[in-house]
Amino acid sequence: MGLRYLSAGESHGKALTAIIEGIPSLIKLKAEEIDEELARRQKGYGRGKRMQIEKDRVKIISGVRLGKTIGSPICLMIENKDWDNWQNIMSLVPDAAKMENRMTRPRPGHADLAGLIKYRHDDLRDILERASARETAIRVAVGAVCKALLREFDIRIISHVIQIGDVRAENIPDDPNKIWKNAEKSPLRCSDINSEIKMMAKIDKARQLGDSLGGIFEILAIGVPVGLGSYVSYDRRLDGRLAQSLMSIPAIKGVQIGMGFDSASKYGSQVHDEIFYQEDKGFYRKTNRAGGMEGGVTNGQPICVQAAMKPIPTLYKPLKSVDIVTKKPFDASVERSDICAVPAASVIGESCVAFEIARAFLERYGGDNLEQTKKAWQEDQDYLKAFY
Ligand SMILES: Cc1cc2nc3c(=O)[nH]c(=O)nc-3n(C[C@H](O)[C@H](O)[C@H](O)COP(=O)(O)O)c2cc1C
């Protein structure tokens, strides 16, 4: 059985939880390092007030002892700090007041209306509680565990924002370390300070207009060995798996690998990464337009994936909708919502990529404990050295 996880929990429920199975034993893991990732998700210029209320903290319920994974399922929990104020609304038992407080106004751009019909509810809260992007907090916690595994093999996952609305980052450094350093300091996770200023102005403008903004972020995975994923079956292709995982983040509407959509308008000679050989270097490429994968298999180059996020659908400036009971039109507006959440989405994207790479990594090298995984990985590294 490979690496897998399942999450549960509603936005205003008691807690978000996840159970991860398949992480080898003997990996160092602390709740604090998961909390650091959770804090990174909560930052970002353009976010709403809820981010100021929550300070997410993880509780490791199982699977870790004395600072190391023990090989059993790892259960993680993020408690809702505001639960006292929500326990009546989220009550487990039937509540007479429910019909009075129910939500009957579906928001455009959300799962509200389709979810209500699909699950045959009469209160939109039953949909939006789980469809909310709050669920991504627990994904980030899962991603932090996967990062702890990948760190043992010097694999790093980096994210940065490259576009907000129509403002594109201009001077992105070539060195991933520089990108990382700049992005970690930036309130927008942008690696170019001049572009960041323009992006912030764009968000301020959207705020004034009562509107929202989307954008694009990039994820780089550095140090990924050759041979993760496979071309032999559709569901083993790592490019497809990464795309699925990133597309599953709420509001992500496009994913591209390497040159992606741009490659469609170019000649083949402008798209493919030619192969060269030099004795001191072995096989190498001068470009990485494929984004680190060919045929759904990693080729040893950095993995480069970009994801496009649509503007947040809940606007201060109302959008038109229709009440499900009265069938009367109304203007859907909101008191508290994000204006732009692309920086947070980029951190969530890191977690999605970390999970998929960790899964593919363990498929290739396996092991019940870190020593076995390291042995199999080392054997492959030795083979590669001889081949090159
Ligand atoms: C980090 C993050 C924060 C979000 N914050 C909000 C928000 O404050 N208000 C909102 O209406 N949508 C927000 N969204 C987007 C919605 O969750 C998403 O658009 C909605 O669930 C519908 O899913 P879809 O856009 O994938 O179709 C956020 C998404 C992410 C990833």
The ligand as a Gaussian input file, in Angstrom:
#p B3LYP/6-31G(d) Opt

LIG

0 1
 C       -6.495000      30.026000       0.368000
 C       -7.852000      30.273000      -0.219000
 C       -8.687000      31.232000       0.361000
 C       -9.942000      31.481000      -0.159000
 N      -10.713000      32.443000       0.421000
 C      -11.958000      32.702000      -0.056000
 C      -12.788000      33.707000       0.538000
 O      -12.414000      34.376000       1.514000
 N      -14.011000      33.920000      -0.008000
 C      -14.455000      33.209000      -1.071000
 O      -15.559000      33.443000      -1.530000
 N      -13.701000      32.253000      -1.673000
 C      -12.460000      31.967000      -1.192000
 N      -11.680000      31.015000      -1.806000
 C      -12.138000      30.373000      -3.044000
 C      -13.270000      29.396000      -2.843000
 O      -12.990000      28.474000      -1.809000
 C      -13.584000      28.634000      -4.151000
 O      -13.607000      29.507000      -5.228000
 C      -14.913000      27.929000      -4.019000
 O      -14.832000      26.947000      -3.013000
 C      -15.394000      27.260000      -5.318000
 O      -14.474000      26.331000      -5.801000
 P      -13.888000      26.466000      -7.295000
 O      -13.489000      27.909000      -7.438000
 O      -12.697000      25.552000      -7.311000
 O      -14.942000      26.078000      -8.255000
 C      -10.397000      30.750000      -1.299000
 C       -9.577000      29.776000      -1.868000
 C       -8.311000      29.534000      -1.343000
 C       -7.424000      28.498000      -1.982000

